[in-house]
Amino acid sequence: MADFLGVGVGTLMVIVFFVLLFLRLPVAFALGLSAMVAMWELGFGLDLAGDLITTGITKYSLLAVPFFILAGSLMGVVGIAERMIRFFRVLIGGLPGGMGVVGTVVCLFWGAVSGSGPASVAAIGPLIIKSMAEDGYPRPFAAALVCTGAALSIVIPPSIGLVIYGVIAETSISDLFLAAIVPGLLMGVLMLAALPFASRGRPQEGGPREGNGTVALLEQPYAGLPYFARLGRAFADAFWGLLTPVVILGGIYGGVFTPTEAAIVATVYAMFVGVAIYRTLTPRVLFSALAEASASSAVVMLVVAFASLFGWVVTVDDMVGQYSSVLLGLSHNEWVILLVIAVILLIAGMFMDAITIMFITLPIFLPVVRELGWDPVWFGVILMVNLSIGLFTPPVGINLFVAANITRLSLERIAIGAIPFLITSVIGLAILSIFPWISLFALR
């Protein structure tokens, strides 16, 4: 078939992959079937596929993926998310921007808990969107803010995306986590710059009001108390949730446990808080969280498993050498090459999920990174910021779909509301690309 089309086997595999995606086959199976077509073209028996899949997923570092997903799911169902939002609402809800500022801060904080963009939208989206609407923000804009902030979950550690990048690039996951903290915060600060572009109307009726006229629905448990009393009560309620990033990241950077072990610690910690502190983790709730996390983990690991076949064909057919040479031949200017890589990633993010993009593109990009002498840790951070933008970019921005399901708004309306955040995100990507020290200074 490859000879008939006049293309190489690897290129044929890529064509088949996109045809299968166009036919709306799930990404994981599109990867697997296109790779098997290529293996057949190369003359290898399909019995090799089982060995390659096993080799692809039996990596110790990948254990962090299902456990971080489970930890995020547990922290959502036991009430950590609600208490955290309530605390930040009391603490900073009175600032200009009100719930817009609160929503941004909570998204950043939850990114250090969840590690998954769609899971973050599902966990914190309903309360933030409802509260922002009651604070006068248009609901599409509120949904877009949550989509954008939750997308930073793959940038801010502990990030599932950084774990997988570390496995593929054979780079220290701890270094990646450390390097991503400041860039993640920078992207969050730039999100705040988009808040003035929302035309805030009058707050909706219902719920107690503060002196400045904003609705304080999240503060109802503390209604009538002075500010510092409300703040103290909210902090006490949210304390164990606020401690979560300290436990996870402090343990990693303190050398107490590895990033993979941190995922297990986060899961056990969430169960402890749900059972012993909040007493909200019943057998029914635990089963629900396990079922949700299992489904999400299965999707990710299926992609990882079939991507190992895809990656094997890429190596055997020397697609790495062919395409990386083409990329390096585009220009002698490394900034032009970086721009081309960024455009490829941004366009790919419109159609595919972040994990699939990494497995398809990194075998080609990483040799270029090494040839140009770029720091692989810095490139990993740039990659994650690129991919985070894809999570809220139509037509296949998965965060948009989750938010549309929560709000019952059309995906188009939410996508239009996300335009200011798309602009600030691209500005942030440019800043991090031009000034690598923002990512790397913490490692020195």
N, C-alpha and C positions, 0 to 999 in steps of 0.2 A: 504493500500500500504506500509506503514511504517513497519507493522508487517511482511509482505511478504519479504521485503528487510532486515529485522532484524536490523533496525536502528530506532532512535528516530524521532519524527515528525520534530523537529528543524533541525536535520541532513538531513532528507528527503528534507526539504525546500531548504537547501543550495545546495544539489545535483541537484534539479530541476532548481534552479537559474543558475547554471553553464551550465547545458544542454541547457537551453534557450539561454544563451549567446553564446554558441557554434553554435547554430542554427541561430545566428546573429539577434536575437530579440533585440530591443533597451533596454538599461539597465533599464530604469524606468519601462517598462512593464514586463521585466523579474523579477524585484523585486516584482511587484504587483501580477503577476500570481503565482509565487512560494509561496508567502505568502498566497494567497487565497487557494491554494492546501493544505497548512498546516492547515489553519483554518477549512477547510472542514474535514480534517483528525481528528482534535480535537473535531469536533462536533458542532462548532459554525456556526451560520447562516451568510451568506455573507452580510446581511443587516447591520451587525456591521461594515463592512468595511467603509461605508460612514462616520460614526461617528469618526472612528479612523483617517481617512484621514483629516477630518476637524480639529480634535484636533491637528494633526501633523503640520499643516501649519498655524494655527491661533495663531502664536506667534509673539509678537510685534518686537522682535529683528530681525526676518527674513525679515522685511520690508527693512532692509539695503541691502539685496541682489539685488533686481531688481533696486534699485536707484543707487547703486554703479556701476552696469553694465551700466545703462543709462548714468551716469556721464562720465564713461570711453569712451563710444561710442560718446557722444557729444564732448568731448575734442579731439577725433581723427578727427572728421569731420569738426570742426570749424578752424582747423589749428594750434592748440596748440602743437601737436606732431612735426610738421615740424619746427616750430619756435624754439622749445626746442632743437631739434637735431642740428639745424643750430648754435645755441648759443654755445653748447658744442663743436661743430666742430671748431669754431673759438677759443674758450678758450683753449682746450687741444689737438686739432687735430695735433699739431706739435710735441707732445711728442713721444718718441719711442713707436711704436705700432700703432700710428696714429688713424685711424678709429676704430681699435679694442678696444682701450681705450675708445673712444667716445661711441661706441656701448654699452659697459659694463655700463658706467656711465648713459647713457640714459635709459637703461633697468631698472636700480635700481631706477632712478628718476621716471620713468613711473609707476613702481610698487607702488609708493606712490600716484598714481593718479587713476589707473585702478582697481586693486584688483582682476583681472582675467587674467590668463596666456594666453589662446587662444586669448582673446580680445587684449592683449598687442602685441602679435605677429602680428595680423592683422593691428593694428594701427601704429606701429613703424617699423615693419619688412621690408616693401618694400624699404624705404629710407635708412635704415641702411645697408641692404644687398647689395643694389646697390652701395652705397658709399664705403663699405668695399672692394667690388670687384674692384672698380676703384682705390683703394689704394693698390691693389696687393694681397689681400687675396683670397684664393679659395672660390668660392661661397658656396660649401657645408659647409665649416668651418664657414663662415659668417652666414649662415642660422642656424647652430647649436648654435652659440653664442647667436643669438636672441632667439632661443627656450629655452636655458638655463637661460638667463637673464630674459625672460618673465615669466618663471616658478617661479621665486622668487616673483612674484606678489602675490602668496598665502602665502608668508612668511612676506614680508614687509607690514606694515599697510598703508592704511586700506585694510585688506585682507578678501575676502568673506569666505575663508576657516576658518579663525580664528573666524569669526562671527558664522558660523555654529558649530564649535567646542565648542565655548562658550555656545551656546544654548543647545547642547547635554550634555556637561559636567557640565552645570550650574556654569560656571566660569566667572568672570568679563571680559568682552570683552575689556574694557579699559586697564586692567592689561595685557591682552594678547597682545594688540597692543604695549604697552610700552615695554614689554619684547622681542618683535620680532624685534625691530629696529636694535640693535647691531648685532644679529645673521644674519639678512639679509645683513647688510653691510659687515660682515665677509665673507659670501658666495660670495659676489660680488668681494671682494679683491682677493679671491682664484681663481675666474674666470680669473683675469688678469694673474695669473701664467700659464694659459694654452696658452696664446697668442704666446709665443716663439715656440710652437709646430706646428704652422701654417707656411708652406713654402710660404713666400710671393714672388710673382713674380713681373714682371714689371707692373706698373700701366697701365690701359687701356688707349687708345687714347681718346681724347675729354675732354673738360672742361679745365678751367684755371689751371695752375700749380703754386705751390709755389716754393720758392728757393730750398727746399729739394727734389723736384721732385714729391711730392705727389699731387694728384688731389684734387682740392678744389671746387668741383661741388656745394656743399651746401653753399659756400661763394659767389656765383655769384652775388647776390644782392649788395654785398659790394666790388666788384672787383675794384682794383686800389687804395683803401684806405689804409692808414697806419694801423698797427695792432691794436692800441688802438682805433682808429676810428671805425674799423670793429667790435671790441669787444663791444664798446659802442652802436653801432647801433643794433647789434645782441641781446644785453641784453635788450635794450628798446623794441625790437620786441617780445622777449620771456618773458618779465617781468610778465605778467598776468598768463602765464602758470607756471612759476617758483614759483609764489605765491600760487599756488593751494595746495601743501602739507602743506604749512604754515597755510593756512586757515583751512584745514580739521583737521590736527593733532593738531595744536595749539588750535583750538576750543575744541577738545576732552580733551586734557590734561589740558587746562585752565579751564575746568568745564563749558564752555559756552553752550555746547550741548553734548548729548550722542552720541555714535557711530551710532546708528540708525538715529538720527536727522542729524548727519554729512553727511550721504549719501544723504539726501534731500538737505542740504546746498550745497554739491558738485554739485548736478544737477542744482540747481538754479544758482550757480556761473558760471558753464559752459555755461548756456544759456545767462547769462548777458554778459560774455566775447564775445560770438559769435554774440550777437545782438548789444551791445553798443560799444564795443572796436574794434573787428576785422571786424565786419559787414559781417560775412560770413555765419551766420545762417539764411538761407532763409527758407520759408515754406517747400520747396522740401527737403532741407537738414535735417530739423527737422523731417519730416515724415520718411526719410530714417533711421535716428538714432533711432527713436522710434520703427520702424519695426525691426531693427537689435537687439535692446536691448530687445524687447518683445520676440523675438524668443529665444534668449539666456536665458532670465529669465525663460521662460516656460520650457525649458529643465531642468534647475536646480530645479525649484519648483516641477516639475513632479517627479523627483527623491526623493525630500524631502517628497512629499505626499505619494508615494508608499512605501518609506522606513519606514514610520510610521507603516504600516501593518507588515512589516518585523520585526521591533523592538518589536512590540507587541507579535508576536509569539516567538521571542527569550526570552522574559520575561516569558510568560505563560508556555513554555516548559522547563524553567529553564536551557536554554543553557548557560546563564551567569555563573551559579554556576558550571555546568559541565565542560565547557571549561576553565574557569578561574582557576579551581582547577587543571586541567591537566597542564596548563601553569605554575602554581606555583609549581607543583610537578616535573617539569623538572629538577630543580636544587635549591639548597639553596643559590646559588650565584646570587645576583640581576643583576650583569653585564651579566651573561649568559641569564637571562630572557629578559633583555633589548636588547641583541643581537638577540634573537629569534624574538622579536616583530619587530625589525628593518628589519630583513630578510623577515618576513611575509609581512610587508608593502611595501618593495621594490619589491617583487615578485608580490603582488597584483597590484602595480602601473603599472606593465607591461601590465595589462589586463583590468583594470577598471579605471574610473575617480575618482578623489580625494573625492568627496562628497559621492559617493556610498561606497567607502572603509570606510569612517568614520562611516556611519550608520551601516555597517555590523560589523566592528571590535570593535568600541568603547564600546558597551555594554559589551563586553568580557574583553577588556583591562582596562577600568576604575576601575573595582573592584580590579584588580591586582595593579594598580597605588596606590589605597588607602591602600591596604594591605601592600605594601612595603614602604609606607610613602613618596612616590615621590610627589613633588610639581606639581599639575595639570597644572599650568601655564607653567612651564618648559617642562612638557610632551607635552603640546599643541604645543610649538615651535618645539620640536623634531619631532613631528608628521607631522607638516607642511613642515619641511625640507625633511623628508622622502617622502612625497607625491609630493613635487615639483620635486624631481628626477624622479618620475614616469611620469611626464608630458612630458619628452623628452626621455623616454626609450621605445624602440620598444617591442612588436608589436603594442601596442595601445596607444602610447604617443601622446596625442591629439595635443600638440604643433608641433610635427613633421608633422602631417597631414596638419595643417594650413600653415606651412612653405613650405611644398612640393607643396601646391596649389598656393602659392604666386610665388615661384621660378621656378615651372615646373621641379624641380629636383626630382629624385626618393627618396622615404622615406629611402631606404637603404643607399644612398650616404650621406644624411644628418645625419643619425644615426651613420655612421662611423666617420663623422666630429665631432660628439658630444662626442666621446670617451675621449679626454683630459678633457672635462668639467665634464663628469661622474666621472672620477677619482678625480678631485679636489672637487667635490660635496660630494663624500663619505668621503674624508678626513675632510671636513668641518663638516659633520654630526658626525664623530667620535670626533672631538674637542668639539663640543657643548654637546655631550653626556658625555664626561669625565669631563668637566668643567661647571657644571650647573650655576655657578655664572655669566658666560658671559651673560646668559639670565636674571638672577634674580637681578643683582646688581642695576638695574634702579628702582626696586620696593622697595628698602630699604631706 
